[in-house]
Amino acid sequence: MMPTLPAFDSGHFGKENVVWLGTVEGLGAARDRMLQFAAKQPGAYFVFSSDSQLIVAAVDTTRLMRASESATAKGAA
């Protein structure tokens, strides 16, 4: 029997709450999925380990979105 990879939850920090986005086996896969979400919709995302009860990876692309909006606005002026 092959050992199973631990499962990790992905989530998004909303303005007033946390949004659960799903569970993925393996930390690498969970981190990749978090980055995919962040690329599609900028914001603060995390990977949570149910085993350790810790956030084990996080990214916040909010600033990138603001910088992109600012550059677009300057180009339009």
N, CA, C and O atoms as CSV, one atom per row, in Angstrom:
chain,resi,resn,atom,element,x,y,z
A,1,MET,N,N,0.846,-1.178,0.000
A,1,MET,CA,C,0.000,0.000,0.000
A,1,MET,C,C,0.895,1.247,0.000
A,1,MET,O,O,1.852,1.342,0.769
A,2,MET,N,N,0.567,2.185,-0.865
A,2,MET,CA,C,1.351,3.421,-0.964
A,2,MET,C,C,0.918,4.395,0.130
A,2,MET,O,O,-0.272,4.539,0.409
A,3,PRO,N,N,1.889,5.058,0.742
A,3,PRO,CA,C,1.513,6.056,1.760
A,3,PRO,C,C,0.796,7.231,1.103
A,3,PRO,O,O,1.108,7.604,-0.028
A,4,THR,N,N,-0.141,7.797,1.800
A,4,THR,CA,C,-0.865,8.947,1.274
A,4,THR,C,C,-0.186,10.236,1.723
A,4,THR,O,O,0.435,10.296,2.784
A,5,LEU,N,N,-0.317,11.234,0.912
A,5,LEU,CA,C,0.219,12.545,1.252
A,5,LEU,C,C,-0.737,13.241,2.212
A,5,LEU,O,O,-1.948,13.030,2.147
A,6,PRO,N,N,-0.200,14.065,3.098
A,6,PRO,CA,C,-1.098,14.812,3.981
A,6,PRO,C,C,-1.933,15.803,3.173
A,6,PRO,O,O,-1.498,16.296,2.132
A,7,ALA,N,N,-3.112,16.082,3.656
A,7,ALA,CA,C,-4.005,17.026,2.982
A,7,ALA,C,C,-3.823,18.421,3.571
A,7,ALA,O,O,-3.592,18.582,4.769
A,8,PHE,N,N,-3.930,19.419,2.704
A,8,PHE,CA,C,-3.812,20.814,3.101
A,8,PHE,C,C,-5.010,21.583,2.559
A,8,PHE,O,O,-5.458,21.337,1.439
A,9,ASP,N,N,-5.521,22.507,3.351
A,9,ASP,CA,C,-6.641,23.341,2.948
A,9,ASP,C,C,-6.122,24.650,2.382
A,9,ASP,O,O,-5.140,25.203,2.878
A,10,SER,N,N,-6.785,25.147,1.340
A,10,SER,CA,C,-6.472,26.456,0.770
A,10,SER,C,C,-7.588,27.413,1.147
A,10,SER,O,O,-8.755,27.030,1.237
A,11,GLY,N,N,-7.210,28.666,1.364
A,11,GLY,CA,C,-8.219,29.652,1.722
A,11,GLY,C,C,-7.835,31.045,1.289
A,11,GLY,O,O,-6.721,31.290,0.824
A,12,HIS,N,N,-8.773,31.947,1.448
A,12,HIS,CA,C,-8.613,33.350,1.059
A,12,HIS,C,C,-9.090,34.207,2.220
A,12,HIS,O,O,-10.163,33.974,2.776
A,13,PHE,N,N,-8.287,35.198,2.580
A,13,PHE,CA,C,-8.698,36.138,3.615
A,13,PHE,C,C,-9.600,37.184,2.978
A,13,PHE,O,O,-9.141,37.983,2.162
A,14,GLY,N,N,-10.883,37.186,3.342
A,14,GLY,CA,C,-11.814,38.185,2.855
A,14,GLY,C,C,-11.781,39.417,3.742
A,14,GLY,O,O,-10.995,39.491,4.687
A,15,LYS,N,N,-12.629,40.374,3.437
A,15,LYS,CA,C,-12.673,41.598,4.239
A,15,LYS,C,C,-13.162,41.331,5.655
A,15,LYS,O,O,-12.676,41.944,6.605
A,16,GLU,N,N,-14.112,40.425,5.801
A,16,GLU,CA,C,-14.676,40.165,7.122
A,16,GLU,C,C,-14.593,38.709,7.554
A,16,GLU,O,O,-14.953,38.382,8.684
A,17,ASN,N,N,-14.125,37.830,6.678
A,17,ASN,CA,C,-14.080,36.416,7.030
A,17,ASN,C,C,-13.031,35.697,6.193
A,17,ASN,O,O,-12.357,36.305,5.362
A,18,VAL,N,N,-12.908,34.417,6.422
A,18,VAL,CA,C,-11.999,33.571,5.659
A,18,VAL,C,C,-12.840,32.664,4.774
A,18,VAL,O,O,-13.834,32.094,5.224
A,19,VAL,N,N,-12.444,32.534,3.527
A,19,VAL,CA,C,-13.170,31.708,2.567
A,19,VAL,C,C,-12.350,30.455,2.295
A,19,VAL,O,O,-11.200,30.537,1.865
A,20,TRP,N,N,-12.944,29.302,2.547
A,20,TRP,CA,C,-12.284,28.033,2.276
A,20,TRP,C,C,-12.397,27.739,0.792
A,20,TRP,O,O,-13.484,27.847,0.223
A,21,LEU,N,N,-11.277,27.365,0.146
A,21,LEU,CA,C,-11.266,27.131,-1.291
A,21,LEU,C,C,-11.101,25.673,-1.678
A,21,LEU,O,O,-11.264,25.326,-2.848
A,22,GLY,N,N,-10.784,24.815,-0.726
A,22,GLY,CA,C,-10.680,23.393,-1.038
A,22,GLY,C,C,-9.503,22.731,-0.354
A,22,GLY,O,O,-8.698,23.380,0.314
A,23,THR,N,N,-9.423,21.427,-0.537
A,23,THR,CA,C,-8.376,20.612,0.056
A,23,THR,C,C,-7.604,19.913,-1.049
A,23,THR,O,O,-8.183,19.434,-2.024
A,24,VAL,N,N,-6.283,19.862,-0.884
A,24,VAL,CA,C,-5.403,19.231,-1.869
A,24,VAL,C,C,-4.411,18.346,-1.121
A,24,VAL,O,O,-3.971,18.694,-0.025
A,25,GLU,N,N,-4.062,17.214,-1.703
A,25,GLU,CA,C,-3.045,16.346,-1.106
A,25,GLU,C,C,-1.657,16.857,-1.457
A,25,GLU,O,O,-1.366,17.126,-2.622
A,26,GLY,N,N,-0.813,16.989,-0.465
A,26,GLY,CA,C,0.573,17.393,-0.664
A,26,GLY,C,C,0.765,18.895,-0.575
A,26,GLY,O,O,-0.013,19.669,-1.132
A,27,LEU,N,N,1.809,19.295,0.131
A,27,LEU,CA,C,2.082,20.714,0.314
A,27,LEU,C,C,2.420,21.410,-0.994
A,27,LEU,O,O,1.971,22.532,-1.226
A,28,GLY,N,N,3.197,20.773,-1.844
A,28,GLY,CA,C,3.562,21.379,-3.128
A,28,GLY,C,C,2.342,21.666,-3.991
A,28,GLY,O,O,2.228,22.742,-4.577
A,29,ALA,N,N,1.439,20.711,-4.067
A,29,ALA,CA,C,0.221,20.887,-4.861
A,29,ALA,C,C,-0.667,21.971,-4.255
A,29,ALA,O,O,-1.276,22.758,-4.980
A,30,ALA,N,N,-0.739,22.010,-2.931
A,30,ALA,CA,C,-1.559,23.023,-2.263
A,30,ALA,C,C,-0.982,24.420,-2.497
A,30,ALA,O,O,-1.728,25.371,-2.731
A,31,ARG,N,N,0.339,24.539,-2.434
A,31,ARG,CA,C,0.987,25.832,-2.674
A,31,ARG,C,C,0.768,26.280,-4.119
A,31,ARG,O,O,0.472,27.450,-4.363
A,32,ASP,N,N,0.909,25.368,-5.074
A,32,ASP,CA,C,0.668,25.694,-6.482
A,32,ASP,C,C,-0.764,26.167,-6.696
A,32,ASP,O,O,-1.005,27.131,-7.422
A,33,ARG,N,N,-1.707,25.488,-6.063
A,33,ARG,CA,C,-3.119,25.866,-6.211
A,33,ARG,C,C,-3.363,27.255,-5.620
A,33,ARG,O,O,-4.089,28.059,-6.204
A,34,MET,N,N,-2.758,27.542,-4.463
A,34,MET,CA,C,-2.886,28.855,-3.844
A,34,MET,C,C,-2.376,29.940,-4.797
A,34,MET,O,O,-3.015,30.981,-4.950
A,35,LEU,N,N,-1.238,29.702,-5.431
A,35,LEU,CA,C,-0.660,30.677,-6.354
A,35,LEU,C,C,-1.529,30.862,-7.594
A,35,LEU,O,O,-1.602,31.962,-8.142
A,36,GLN,N,N,-2.190,29.791,-8.042
A,36,GLN,CA,C,-3.108,29.896,-9.176
A,36,GLN,C,C,-4.299,30.785,-8.821
A,36,GLN,O,O,-4.702,31.637,-9.613
A,37,PHE,N,N,-4.858,30.583,-7.628
A,37,PHE,CA,C,-5.962,31.440,-7.181
A,37,PHE,C,C,-5.508,32.891,-7.125
A,37,PHE,O,O,-6.221,33.783,-7.583
A,38,ALA,N,N,-4.327,33.131,-6.567
A,38,ALA,CA,C,-3.810,34.494,-6.395
A,38,ALA,C,C,-3.541,35.167,-7.735
A,38,ALA,O,O,-3.685,36.384,-7.850
A,39,ALA,N,N,-3.156,34.403,-8.741
A,39,ALA,CA,C,-2.902,34.963,-10.067
A,39,ALA,C,C,-4.203,35.360,-10.754
A,39,ALA,O,O,-4.238,36.340,-11.498
A,40,LYS,N,N,-5.270,34.606,-10.511
A,40,LYS,CA,C,-6.558,34.902,-11.134
A,40,LYS,C,C,-7.286,36.049,-10.441
A,40,LYS,O,O,-7.896,36.894,-11.096
A,41,GLN,N,N,-7.216,36.073,-9.116
A,41,GLN,CA,C,-7.919,37.090,-8.330
A,41,GLN,C,C,-6.983,37.555,-7.219
A,41,GLN,O,O,-6.851,36.874,-6.202
A,42,PRO,N,N,-6.332,38.702,-7.398
A,42,PRO,CA,C,-5.391,39.173,-6.374
A,42,PRO,C,C,-6.034,39.279,-4.998
A,42,PRO,O,O,-7.216,39.596,-4.865
A,43,GLY,N,N,-5.230,39.006,-3.984
A,43,GLY,CA,C,-5.686,39.066,-2.609
A,43,GLY,C,C,-4.752,38.284,-1.711
A,43,GLY,O,O,-3.644,37.929,-2.113
A,44,ALA,N,N,-5.196,38.017,-0.502
A,44,ALA,CA,C,-4.403,37.287,0.489
A,44,ALA,C,C,-4.889,35.841,0.561
A,44,ALA,O,O,-6.060,35.588,0.843
A,45,TYR,N,N,-3.996,34.908,0.307
A,45,TYR,CA,C,-4.324,33.483,0.284
A,45,TYR,C,C,-3.395,32.725,1.223
A,45,TYR,O,O,-2.316,33.206,1.568
A,46,PHE,N,N,-3.826,31.534,1.632
A,46,PHE,CA,C,-3.013,30.739,2.547
A,46,PHE,C,C,-3.248,29.254,2.336
A,46,PHE,O,O,-4.245,28.835,1.748
A,47,VAL,N,N,-2.293,28.466,2.838
A,47,VAL,CA,C,-2.412,27.006,2.901
A,47,VAL,C,C,-2.352,26.650,4.373
A,47,VAL,O,O,-1.451,27.083,5.092
A,48,PHE,N,N,-3.319,25.854,4.819
A,48,PHE,CA,C,-3.466,25.500,6.224
A,48,PHE,C,C,-3.285,24.006,6.409
A,48,PHE,O,O,-3.839,23.208,5.653
A,49,SER,N,N,-2.514,23.630,7.410
A,49,SER,CA,C,-2.329,22.229,7.761
A,49,SER,C,C,-3.260,21.868,8.912
A,49,SER,O,O,-3.128,22.392,10.018
A,50,SER,N,N,-4.192,20.977,8.645
A,50,SER,CA,C,-5.094,20.522,9.710
A,50,SER,C,C,-4.333,19.732,10.771
A,50,SER,O,O,-4.688,19.760,11.949
A,51,ASP,N,N,-3.284,19.028,10.344
A,51,ASP,CA,C,-2.494,18.232,11.290
A,51,ASP,C,C,-1.813,19.100,12.336
A,51,ASP,O,O,-1.891,18.806,13.529
A,52,SER,N,N,-1.142,20.172,11.901
A,52,SER,CA,C,-0.405,21.021,12.832
A,52,SER,C,C,-1.208,22.230,13.296
A,52,SER,O,O,-0.798,22.933,14.219
A,53,GLN,N,N,-2.355,22.475,12.655
A,53,GLN,CA,C,-3.189,23.639,12.964
A,53,GLN,C,C,-2.440,24.954,12.708
A,53,GLN,O,O,-2.610,25.930,13.439
A,54,LEU,N,N,-1.604,24.962,11.652
A,54,LEU,CA,C,-0.804,26.135,11.303
A,54,LEU,C,C,-0.981,26.505,9.846
A,54,LEU,O,O,-1.247,25.646,9.004
A,55,ILE,N,N,-0.834,27.787,9.551
A,55,ILE,CA,C,-0.736,28.243,8.168
A,55,ILE,C,C,0.701,27.954,7.749
A,55,ILE,O,O,1.640,28.449,8.371
A,56,VAL,N,N,0.876,27.157,6.700
A,56,VAL,CA,C,2.206,26.717,6.287
A,56,VAL,C,C,2.714,27.426,5.035
A,56,VAL,O,O,3.880,27.272,4.670
A,57,ALA,N,N,1.864,28.194,4.380
A,57,ALA,CA,C,2.266,28.993,3.221
A,57,ALA,C,C,1.240,30.109,3.061
A,57,ALA,O,O,0.063,29.936,3.379
A,58,ALA,N,N,1.699,31.252,2.565
A,58,ALA,CA,C,0.788,32.374,2.349
A,58,ALA,C,C,1.354,33.290,1.276
A,58,ALA,O,O,2.565,33.356,1.065
A,59,VAL,N,N,0.461,33.987,0.610
A,59,VAL,CA,C,0.849,34.982,-0.391
A,59,VAL,C,C,-0.222,36.073,-0.397
A,59,VAL,O,O,-1.409,35.796,-0.227
A,60,ASP,N,N,0.216,37.306,-0.592
A,60,ASP,CA,C,-0.726,38.423,-0.697
A,60,ASP,C,C,-0.381,39.212,-1.950
A,60,ASP,O,O,0.645,39.890,-2.002
A,61,THR,N,N,-1.235,39.123,-2.952
A,61,THR,CA,C,-0.997,39.805,-4.220
A,61,THR,C,C,-1.820,41.091,-4.333
A,61,THR,O,O,-1.962,41.636,-5.428
A,62,THR,N,N,-2.356,41.575,-3.230
A,62,THR,CA,C,-3.161,42.796,-3.238
A,62,THR,C,C,-2.354,43.983,-3.749
A,62,THR,O,O,-2.849,44.765,-4.561
A,63,ARG,N,N,-1.117,44.125,-3.283
A,63,ARG,CA,C,-0.278,45.250,-3.724
A,63,ARG,C,C,-0.006,45.194,-5.209
A,63,ARG,O,O,0.037,46.232,-5.868
A,64,LEU,N,N,0.179,44.003,-5.748
A,64,LEU,CA,C,0.413,43.864,-7.186
A,64,LEU,C,C,-0.788,44.361,-7.971
A,64,LEU,O,O,-0.633,44.996,-9.014
A,65,MET,N,N,-1.990,44.073,-7.473
A,65,MET,CA,C,-3.196,44.529,-8.134
A,65,MET,C,C,-3.258,46.048,-8.112
A,65,MET,O,O,-3.576,46.667,-9.128
A,66,ARG,N,N,-2.957,46.662,-6.965
A,66,ARG,CA,C,-2.992,48.112,-6.846
A,66,ARG,C,C,-1.947,48.758,-7.744
A,66,ARG,O,O,-2.225,49.782,-8.368
A,67,ALA,N,N,-0.748,48.182,-7.822
A,67,ALA,CA,C,0.304,48.724,-8.676
A,67,ALA,C,C,-0.105,48.649,-10.144
A,67,ALA,O,O,0.144,49.575,-10.916
A,68,SER,N,N,-0.731,47.544,-10.517
A,68,SER,CA,C,-1.189,47.372,-11.891
A,68,SER,C,C,-2.279,48.386,-12.229
A,68,SER,O,O,-2.272,48.972,-13.312
A,69,GLU,N,N,-3.209,48.591,-11.309
A,69,GLU,CA,C,-4.284,49.575,-11.518
A,69,GLU,C,C,-3.706,50.974,-11.636
A,69,GLU,O,O,-4.158,51.757,-12.471
A,70,SER,N,N,-2.709,51.307,-10.811
A,70,SER,CA,C,-2.080,52.611,-10.839
A,70,SER,C,C,-1.364,52.845,-12.157
A,70,SER,O,O,-1.457,53.932,-12.728
A,71,ALA,N,N,-0.651,51.839,-12.647
A,71,ALA,CA,C,0.065,51.967,-13.914
A,71,ALA,C,C,-0.913,52.134,-15.064
A,71,ALA,O,O,-0.662,52.907,-15.988
A,72,THR,N,N,-2.031,51.409,-15.013
A,72,THR,CA,C,-3.052,51.521,-16.048
A,72,THR,C,C,-3.660,52.925,-16.045
A,72,THR,O,O,-3.871,53.515,-17.104
A,73,ALA,N,N,-3.940,53.455,-14.853
A,73,ALA,CA,C,-4.521,54.796,-14.744
A,73,ALA,C,C,-3.552,55.852,-15.249
A,73,ALA,O,O,-3.975,56.800,-15.912
A,74,LYS,N,N,-2.265,55.716,-14.956
A,74,LYS,CA,C,-1.272,56.679,-15.436
A,74,LYS,C,C,-1.163,56.626,-16.954
A,74,LYS,O,O,-0.990,57.660,-17.598
A,75,GLY,N,N,-1.261,55.434,-17.529
A,75,GLY,CA,C,-1.190,55.283,-18.976
A,75,GLY,C,C,-2.384,55.889,-19.688
A,75,GLY,O,O,-2.276,56.308,-20.841
A,76,ALA,N,N,-3.519,55.940,-19.010
A,76,ALA,CA,C,-4.748,56.488,-19.590
A,76,ALA,C,C,-4.760,58.009,-19.525
A,76,ALA,O,O,-5.491,58.657,-20.273
A,77,ALA,N,N,-3.950,58.584,-18.631
A,77,ALA,CA,C,-3.946,60.042,-18.441
A,77,ALA,C,C,-3.185,60.752,-19.513
A,77,ALA,O,O,-3.090,61.979,-19.493
